[in-house]
Amino acid sequence: MSSLDLLALVVIFFATSVISVVTGATSLITVPALLAFGVPPTVALGTNMLALTALSVGASVPFLGGDTLDRSRLPALIGLTLIGSIAGALLVFRVPPTILPLIIAVAMLVVAVVVLRSARRATPELPSPQHGPFVGYVLTLLLAVYGGFFSGGYVTLLTAAFVTAFQMPFLRAVATTKVVNVASSLVATVIFAWRGVIDWRLGAVLAVMMYVGATLGARWTLRLPEAVVRRVFVVTVVLLAIKTLALDVPWGQLEQLSP
């Protein structure tokens, strides 16, 4: 990889880390960027996960000192995330990712609809005290599998799950998912390192850039009204979903798979 290519990746990863503190859709940009610069797919996933770990830590730091986090649920959420992320990272080496971009795009549009509906609802319907938290924990485990596998839109979906199942305020959900994502990306990185699919030199440079960008992005987020954060979230998610449908879904291969 040339110095110019590396510089371009540094700029892409830094800019993405700043905005992804809100959107959580980092890998939808960073993984395709790595592939575009010639990084093999499995190595792209592993190297990206290393950089995501740094991003998650940087995004979490500004939230640790205040009362924004849902500290009572954190131990259970992190435990379930570790289990799911290990399973997801191992799946990378067994599941062909041909249909993955289409699943991601559809999921992102669903998330945008969920967030818009919750924003317009003056008095949100609370889930059953017995079933609401249970659904939230189940979703945390299932989404962790996806987070360990690819992570594109993982934090976005997890934020929506926390808002709807646990009835967290949007900023509290954003903050809590950042800490949970540290566990998800870290354990997945360990699995990828074990399988030898991380470009450590490239990953270290990108990790530094993402840590700095995430720290700045998190501090910026804390200064904004919740309504503004929500709008940034929804607009970015919709644009990323359209981009994924238009550019990343291998429609020709999918047509060959259909009967």
N, C-alpha and C positions, 0 to 999 in steps of 0.2 A: 504494500500500500504506500502510495506517494505521500509526501508531506502535505500537498494540497488536498488530497483526499482526506487525510487525518484532520486537517483544519476544518474542512467542510463538515465532517462528522461531529467535531467538537462544538461547532456553532449550532448544528441541529439538536444535539443532545442537551446543550445548555438552554436553548430557547424552549424546548419541549418540557424540560424539568421545571421551568418557571411557571408555565400555565397548567401543568399536570397536577400541581398541588390541589387545584380545584377540580379538574376534569378527570384525573385518574386514568387517562387513556394513553399513557406514555408509549407502551409497546406497539400501539397501532401506527406510530410514526417511526420509532427508533428501530424496530426489527426490519421493516421494509427498507429503511435507510441503510442498514448494515448489508442487507442482501444486494441492494443496488450498487454498493461499492465492492462487491465480489466476495463477501464473507460467506462461507458455506452455511446452509440453513441451521444445522444443529449447533454449530459454533456460534452463529448469530444469536440463537436463543440463550445459550449458556453465557456468552459475553454480555448480552443485554441484561440478563438476570443479575450478574455481578454489579453492573452499573445501577440497576434498580435498587439493590440493597443500599447503596450509598444515598440514592435519592430518598428512599424511605426514611433513613436515619436523619438526613437533613431536613426533611419535611416534618418529622416528628418533634425535633428539638424545640421549636418555638411554642409547641402546645403542652410540653411537659410541666411547665411551671405554673400554669393557671388551672382553672376549674372547668375547662372546656371538655376534657376527656370524660368518658363514662367509665370511671375506674372500677366500679363494682362488677362490671361484666368482663373487664379485660382479661383476667386469668382464664376464664372458660373460653373466651373468643380466641385467645392465643393458642391454647391447648388444641382446640379443634382445627385451627389453621395449620399448625405444625403437622398434624396427621394427614390432612387433606393435601397439603403442598408436597409432602414426600411422595404420596401416590401420584399426584399430577406430574411431577418431574420425572418419575420412572416411566410414565406413559409416553413421554416424548420419544422414547426409543422403541415404541411398539405401535403407535397409532399413526397412520398416514395423515398429514394435515391438509389434504386437498380441499376438503369442504369447510375447513376452519374459518377462512375469511367471511364466508357467507353467514355462518352462525354468529360470528362477532358482529357483523353489520346489523343483522336482525335484532340481536340482543341490545345493541346500542340504541336503536330506534325505540325498542320497548322501554328501555330505561328513561329515555327522554320523555315519553308519554307519561310514565309513572310520576316523574318529578313534576311535570307540568300540571297533572291532575291534583297532586298534593298541594301545589302552590296555589291553585285556584279554589281549593276547598276551604271555606271559612272555618268550619268545624269538622276536622278530619274524624272519620269513623275509627274508633279505637278497637283494636283486635281484642279477642277474649283474653282475660288475664291468664287463663290456662294455656291457650294455644298460641298467642302472639309471640312470647319469648321462645317457645319451642320451635316455631317456624323460623325465627331469626337464627337460632343456633344451627338448625338443619341447613339453612341456606349458607351460613358461614362455612360449614364443613364442605358442602358441595362446591361452593365457589372457590374454596381453597384448592380443590383439585384442579380447577381451571387455572387458578393463579399460578400454581406450580408448573403447569404445562406450558402456558404461553404468557399470561398476565395482561394481554391486551384488553383493556376495559374492565379488568378485575376489580380495581378499586371503585370504578364507577358503579358497577353492579352491587358491590358490597355496600357502598354508601346508600344506594336506593333501598337495599334490604334492611339496613339499620333504621332508615327513616320510616319505612312502612311497618316493619315487624316490631321494632322496639319503640316506635314513636319518638325517636330522638330528634331534636332540632337539627336543622341541616348542618350548621357549623359544627355541632358536637359529633355528628356522624362523620363529617369530613375529617375532624381531628382524630377520632377513634380509629377510623380505617387506616390512617397513616401509621399508627403504632402497630396495628395488626399486620399491616403489609411488611413491616420490618421482619416479623417472624416468617411470613410466607416467602419473601424473596431470599432471605438468608438461608433457610433450610433447602430451598430449591437450588441455590448456588452451590451448596455443599454437595448435593447429588450430581450436578453438572461437573463440578471439579473432580469428583470421584470417577466419573466416566471420561474425564480428559477432554472435554469439549469447550473449554474456556480459553480465549486468547487473552492471557493475563496482562500483557503489555498494553494492548488496545483497551482492555476493560478497565485497567487502572486509570488511564488518562480520562476516559469517559466517565468513570465513577467520580473523579474529583470535580469535573464540570457539573455533573448532576447534583452532587452534594451542595455545591455553592448555589446553583440555580434553585434547588428546592428550598434551601434556607431562605433565600430572598423571596421566593414565591409564597411561602408560608407566612412570613411577616407581612407581606402585602395583603394576603387574604384576611388576616386578623383585623386589618384596618378598614375593611369594606363592609357595608351593610349586607345582611344575609340575602336580601332580595337581589342585589347586584351579583353576589357570588352564585346564586341559583341561575341567573340569566346567563352568565358566562359558561356555567356548567352545561346548560341545555343547548345553547347555540353551538358550542364546541363539539358536543356529542353528536348532534345532527350532522354537522359538516364532516366529521370523521366517518360517520356511518355512510354518508353519500360517497365519500372518497373511497372507502373500502369496497362498496358495491361496484363502483365504476372502474377502479384500477386494480384491485387486489384479488377479486374473486375469479378463479380460473373457469370461466363459463364454458369454454370449449371442452375442458376435461369433464365437467359436470354433465354436459350433454351426452358425452360418450358413455357415462356411467348409467344414464337413465335407460329404461327398457324401450 
